[in-house]
Amino acid sequence: SDVLRKLASALGASGVAAGAFGAHALKARLDSKAGAEANWKTAVSHQLFHATAILALSALSSASSGDISKDKLVSSSGDFAKAGKMMAVGSLLFSGSIYCLTLDIGPKKLLGPITPIGGLLMIGGWVVAGLSS
């Protein structure tokens, strides 16, 4: 799916940038706040891991819809696309809220609950991907 490929690419590129930014430009700021560096690394790793998973789901979605191969590997491209979209939104909410919380950007009362919602969406994406056939 083109949408999933583009989402994966955007999450991957921005994840690499966030990792580099955290390791260099934000190093002193992250070092000055207890747990900030570990939180930043958690956000980056989840973002990059899910970007890779979304890219794989893009290929599965394309293959199952006949875009890559006429041989049906799976029967439901829509489920793979749904799983990828859930992971993308989840990654954005999960990692994005951690980035903001780590940098003290935005209201903590709003951002705090967004993190687990993002996590649940990522988990849901994995479940949908696993149940796709």
N, C-alpha and C positions, 0 to 999 in steps of 0.2 A: 504494500500500500504506500502510495506517495506521501500521504499525510503522516503515517507512522515513521517513514524514513526521514522526513523533514523534522518531525518532533525529536527523533533519536539524535539526529545530527545537531540540532540546536541544544539539546540537553548535554550531549557529549562535549561539544565545543565550549559551552558555558561552564561545564563542570571542570574541564581542564583549566580554563581561565580562572575560575574560583580557587582551584587548588594552587595555582601559581601565585595568585594574588594573596592568598592566605599565607603562603610560605615566604613571601618576599615583602610586598608592600604593607601587609597587615601584621607582619610578624611581631613587632613590638607591641602593638595594640592587643593582639591575641595573647601574648605572653603575660600581659599585665592583668588579665582577668582570669581568675581560677576556672579551669575547665574549658575555657574558650577555644583553645587550640584543638582539644579532643572533639569538642562539639563541631567545630568547623570541618575537621577531617571526617567525622561521621556523615555530615551533610554531603560533602564532596564524594565520598565513596558510594553512598547510596545513589546519588545522582548519576555517577558514571556507570555503576553496575546496572541500573535500570535503563540507562540509555542503550547499553549493549543488548539487554533483554528486549527492548522495544524494537531495535534493529532486527533481531532474530524474528520477532513476531511479525514485522513488516514482510520479511521474506516468506514466512509461513502463510501469511494472509494472501500474498501475491500468488504463491504456488497453489494454494487451495482454490483460488478463483480462476486459475488457468492462465494467469499472466506470465508465469515462468515456464510452466510445463503443462502439457495437455493431460498427463497422467495425474490423476487425483491422488495427492498424498493424504489429504484430509478432506472432510466434507463441508466444513463451515468456516469460510474466510471471515465472516462477520464476527464470530466469537474471538478469533485471534486479534482482529482490529479493536474490538471492545476491550479485550485484555490490555492491549498496548495503550489505548487511550486512558484506561484506568490507571495504569502505571505512570503515564506521562503527567496526568493531573496530580496523582499522588506524590510523585517526585517533586513537582513544582511546589506543592503545598508543604510537604515534609522538609525538603532541603531549604526552600525559600524562607520558611518560618524560622528555621534554625539559623540561617545566615542573619536574618533580621534581629533575632533575639541575641545572638552572639555580639552583634555590633550595636545593640541597644537602639535599634530603629523600630519605631512603631509601638503601639500599645501592647504590653505583655499580656494583659487580660484577654486580648483578641488573638494574639499570635500563639500563646501557649496551647489553647485547645486546637489550633489548626494543625499542629505537628502530628498528633495522633490520628487526626482525620486523614491526613496525607498518608500516614503509615497504613491505615486500614484500607485505603484505596490501592496502595501498592500490593498489600496482601491479597486483596480481592482480585487484582489483576492476575496474580500468580494462580489463584484458584480457578478463575475463568479460563486461563491458558491451559491448566491441567485438565479441566473438564471438557475442553474443546475436542471435537473429533472430526 
